[in-house]
Amino acid sequence: MLGRLAAVAACVLLLAAVPTGSLYVTTLPSAADVWVDGTYVGRTPLVVGGLAPGRHTVGLTKSGWTPLQLDVSIEADQATLSSTRLEATKVHLRAAPGSIAIHGTPGARAYLDGVPAVPAKDGTIPASAGTHELAFRTARGRIARSVTVWPQTRTDVVFQPEVEVPRPSVVAPAEDYVPRSAINLQGDKVVLRYGGHLVVGRIGITTYRVDGKAVDYGEAPTLIGRRLYLPLDLLTTLFSEAH
């Protein structure tokens, strides 16, 4: 009996010592459903931990976008990064509008591209796919935000009157969203020219110069290995306006 208990205890210790890795998944657009080896794990961006080393199958789906299935390799005690740009299904953008849901401005009237926005029955604002200006008039003045609406997708926007610029906590590989030729690294200085915009930042500093204006995106340029990572919000804006 004691020998059997010892064997069981040894197996438990062996299992507990098996190393695992993790997977960090981002997509453009975000909020894509993710499956790992056929099991639903959540929506992007997210980190999936406790994965056994080796090959795994990652499925990505989002309404209005072409489903994808990826093969990823997980290494023990390491985080594997997966960043994917989804392809819209072949539906004309004018025939596939999206919507905007607004949070943080109770009772305030919204203006979409300078025109009073009329909410639908569910409280969302219908909008054509593309980039729009969403604005409010408050006691502190006019608050505006550039908002990208994707086909057949609801975009949730949170307005914080106390903070002029949102502070996202997600970064993504810059080369996945803009051409490598658009990126210039000069020591700790990052210069990005793309879509008619000039972005200048420095490694470790969260404030950028975007077309000559100071903007704090909450995340500094970061080098992971030899790849440059920038705030996903910044990359999304540049990619959307260039397309």
C-alpha positions as CSV (number, residue, x, y, z in Angstrom):
1,M,0.0,0.0,0.0
2,L,2.8,2.4,0.9
3,G,4.6,1.6,-2.3
4,R,1.5,2.4,-4.4
5,L,1.0,5.7,-2.6
6,A,4.6,6.6,-3.2
7,A,4.2,5.8,-6.9
8,V,1.1,8.0,-7.1
9,A,2.9,10.8,-5.3
10,A,5.9,10.5,-7.7
11,C,3.5,10.7,-10.7
12,V,1.8,13.8,-9.3
13,L,5.2,15.5,-8.8
14,L,6.3,14.6,-12.3
15,L,3.1,16.1,-13.8
16,A,3.4,19.2,-11.7
17,A,7.0,19.6,-13.0
18,V,6.0,19.4,-16.7
19,P,6.9,22.8,-18.3
20,T,4.3,24.8,-20.3
21,G,4.3,27.8,-22.5
22,S,1.8,30.6,-23.3
23,L,0.4,32.2,-26.4
24,Y,-0.4,35.9,-26.9
25,V,-2.9,36.5,-29.7
26,T,-3.9,39.8,-31.3
27,T,-5.9,40.5,-34.4
28,L,-6.9,43.5,-36.5
29,P,-9.7,44.1,-36.0
30,S,-9.8,42.9,-32.4
31,A,-12.6,41.0,-30.6
32,A,-12.1,37.9,-32.8
33,D,-13.2,34.6,-31.2
34,V,-10.2,32.2,-30.6
35,W,-10.1,28.4,-30.4
36,V,-7.0,26.5,-29.4
37,D,-7.1,22.8,-30.4
38,G,-10.8,23.0,-30.8
39,T,-11.5,24.6,-27.4
40,Y,-12.9,28.1,-27.2
41,V,-10.6,30.3,-25.1
42,G,-11.9,33.9,-25.5
43,R,-11.6,37.0,-27.7
44,T,-8.6,38.9,-28.9
45,P,-6.4,40.3,-27.6
46,L,-5.7,37.6,-25.0
47,V,-3.0,35.4,-23.4
48,V,-3.5,31.7,-23.3
49,G,-1.3,30.0,-20.7
50,G,-0.6,26.4,-19.6
51,L,-0.1,25.1,-23.2
52,A,2.0,22.0,-23.6
53,P,5.2,22.5,-25.8
54,G,4.7,21.5,-29.4
55,R,2.3,22.3,-32.3
56,H,-1.1,23.7,-31.6
57,T,-4.0,24.7,-33.9
58,V,-5.5,28.2,-33.4
59,G,-8.8,29.1,-35.0
60,L,-9.9,32.7,-35.5
61,T,-13.5,33.8,-36.4
62,K,-15.3,37.1,-36.5
63,S,-18.6,38.0,-38.1
64,G,-18.0,39.7,-41.4
65,W,-14.4,38.4,-41.7
66,T,-12.9,35.3,-43.2
67,P,-12.2,32.5,-40.7
68,L,-8.6,31.5,-40.3
69,Q,-6.9,28.4,-38.9
70,L,-3.2,28.8,-37.9
71,D,-0.5,26.3,-36.7
72,V,1.6,27.7,-33.9
73,S,4.6,26.2,-32.1
74,I,4.7,26.6,-28.3
75,E,8.0,26.4,-26.4
76,A,8.4,25.6,-22.7
77,D,8.7,28.7,-20.4
78,Q,8.2,31.1,-23.3
79,A,5.5,33.3,-24.7
80,T,4.7,32.8,-28.3
81,L,3.3,35.9,-30.1
82,S,0.7,35.6,-32.8
83,S,-0.6,38.7,-34.6
84,T,-3.0,38.4,-37.5
85,R,-4.7,40.8,-39.8
86,L,-8.1,39.4,-40.8
87,E,-9.5,39.7,-44.3
88,A,-13.0,41.1,-44.7
89,T,-15.5,38.8,-46.5
90,K,-16.2,39.8,-50.0
91,V,-19.1,42.0,-49.2
92,H,-19.3,45.6,-50.5
93,L,-18.6,47.9,-47.6
94,R,-21.7,50.1,-48.5
95,A,-23.9,47.0,-48.2
96,A,-22.4,45.9,-44.9
97,P,-22.6,48.8,-42.3
98,G,-21.6,48.4,-38.7
99,S,-22.7,50.3,-35.5
100,I,-21.3,52.3,-32.6
101,A,-22.1,51.8,-29.0
102,I,-21.2,54.7,-26.7
103,H,-20.3,54.6,-23.0
104,G,-19.4,57.3,-20.5
105,T,-21.5,60.2,-21.8
106,P,-25.0,59.9,-20.2
107,G,-27.5,62.3,-21.7
108,A,-25.0,63.9,-24.0
109,R,-25.9,64.3,-27.7
110,A,-23.5,62.7,-30.2
111,Y,-22.5,63.9,-33.6
112,L,-21.2,61.6,-36.2
113,D,-19.1,63.3,-38.9
114,G,-20.7,66.6,-37.8
115,V,-24.3,65.4,-38.1
116,P,-26.5,64.6,-35.0
117,A,-26.4,60.9,-34.5
118,V,-29.8,59.1,-34.2
119,P,-29.5,55.8,-32.1
120,A,-31.4,52.7,-33.3
121,K,-33.8,50.8,-31.0
122,D,-31.0,49.0,-29.3
123,G,-29.2,52.2,-28.4
124,T,-26.4,51.8,-31.0
125,I,-25.7,54.3,-33.8
126,P,-25.7,52.9,-37.3
127,A,-22.6,53.8,-39.3
128,S,-21.1,52.9,-42.6
129,A,-17.9,50.9,-42.6
130,G,-14.9,53.2,-42.5
131,T,-13.4,55.9,-40.3
132,H,-15.6,58.5,-38.7
133,E,-15.4,61.4,-36.3
134,L,-17.6,60.9,-33.2
135,A,-18.0,64.1,-31.1
136,F,-19.9,65.5,-28.0
137,R,-20.4,68.9,-26.6
138,T,-19.7,69.0,-22.8
139,A,-19.1,71.7,-20.1
140,R,-15.4,71.4,-20.8
141,G,-15.8,71.9,-24.5
142,R,-15.9,69.6,-27.5
143,I,-14.7,66.0,-27.2
144,A,-14.0,64.1,-30.4
145,R,-12.6,60.7,-31.3
146,S,-11.7,59.1,-34.6
147,V,-13.6,55.8,-34.7
148,T,-13.2,53.0,-37.1
149,V,-16.3,51.0,-37.9
150,W,-15.9,47.5,-39.4
151,P,-18.5,45.7,-41.6
152,Q,-21.2,43.9,-39.6
153,T,-19.4,44.7,-36.4
154,R,-20.3,46.8,-33.3
155,T,-17.6,49.2,-32.2
156,D,-17.8,50.1,-28.5
157,V,-16.4,53.6,-27.6
158,V,-15.7,54.8,-24.0
159,F,-15.4,58.5,-23.5
160,Q,-13.5,59.7,-20.5
161,P,-13.9,63.5,-20.2
162,E,-11.1,63.7,-17.6
163,V,-8.6,62.1,-20.0
164,E,-8.0,63.6,-23.4
165,V,-6.3,60.5,-24.9
166,P,-7.2,56.9,-24.2
167,R,-4.4,54.7,-22.7
168,P,-4.6,51.2,-24.3
169,S,-2.6,48.4,-22.8
170,V,-2.0,46.4,-25.9
171,V,0.9,46.5,-28.3
172,A,1.4,44.7,-31.6
173,P,4.2,44.1,-34.1
174,A,4.4,47.2,-36.3
175,E,5.5,45.2,-39.3
176,D,2.2,43.3,-39.3
177,Y,0.3,46.5,-40.0
178,V,2.6,48.8,-41.9
179,P,5.4,48.1,-44.4
180,R,8.8,47.6,-43.1
181,S,10.0,50.4,-45.4
182,A,7.8,52.8,-43.4
183,I,9.8,52.2,-40.2
184,N,13.1,53.8,-39.3
185,L,15.0,53.1,-36.1
186,Q,17.6,55.6,-35.1
187,G,19.0,54.4,-31.8
188,D,16.2,54.8,-29.3
189,K,14.3,57.0,-31.8
190,V,11.4,55.6,-33.9
191,V,10.3,57.3,-37.0
192,L,7.3,56.0,-38.9
193,R,6.0,57.5,-42.2
194,Y,2.8,55.9,-43.5
195,G,-0.5,56.9,-45.0
196,G,0.5,60.6,-45.2
197,H,1.3,60.6,-41.4
198,L,4.6,61.2,-39.6
199,V,4.9,59.5,-36.2
200,V,8.0,60.0,-34.0
201,G,8.5,58.1,-30.7
202,R,11.3,56.9,-28.4
203,I,11.9,53.6,-26.8
204,G,10.5,53.7,-23.2
205,I,8.5,56.9,-23.6
206,T,4.7,56.7,-24.0
207,T,4.3,60.2,-25.6
208,Y,4.6,60.3,-29.5
209,R,4.6,63.2,-32.0
210,V,1.9,62.5,-34.5
211,D,1.9,64.9,-37.4
212,G,3.6,67.4,-35.0
213,K,1.2,67.0,-32.1
214,A,2.0,65.3,-28.8
215,V,-0.1,62.2,-28.1
216,D,0.2,59.9,-25.1
217,Y,-0.9,56.3,-26.2
218,G,-0.1,54.8,-22.8
219,E,2.4,52.3,-24.2
220,A,6.0,53.1,-25.3
221,P,7.7,51.7,-28.4
222,T,9.2,48.3,-27.5
223,L,11.7,46.1,-29.1
224,I,11.1,42.3,-28.5
225,G,13.9,40.5,-30.2
226,R,14.4,42.4,-33.4
227,R,10.8,43.3,-33.8
228,L,9.3,46.8,-33.0
229,Y,6.0,46.8,-31.1
230,L,3.8,49.8,-31.1
231,P,0.3,50.6,-29.5
232,L,-2.4,48.7,-31.3
233,D,-4.6,51.7,-31.2
234,L,-2.0,53.7,-33.1
235,L,-1.4,50.9,-35.7
236,T,-5.1,50.5,-36.2
237,T,-5.6,54.2,-36.9
238,L,-2.7,54.3,-39.4
239,F,-3.8,51.1,-41.2
240,S,-7.5,52.1,-41.4
241,E,-6.8,55.6,-42.8
242,A,-4.3,54.2,-45.4
243,H,-7.0,51.8,-46.7
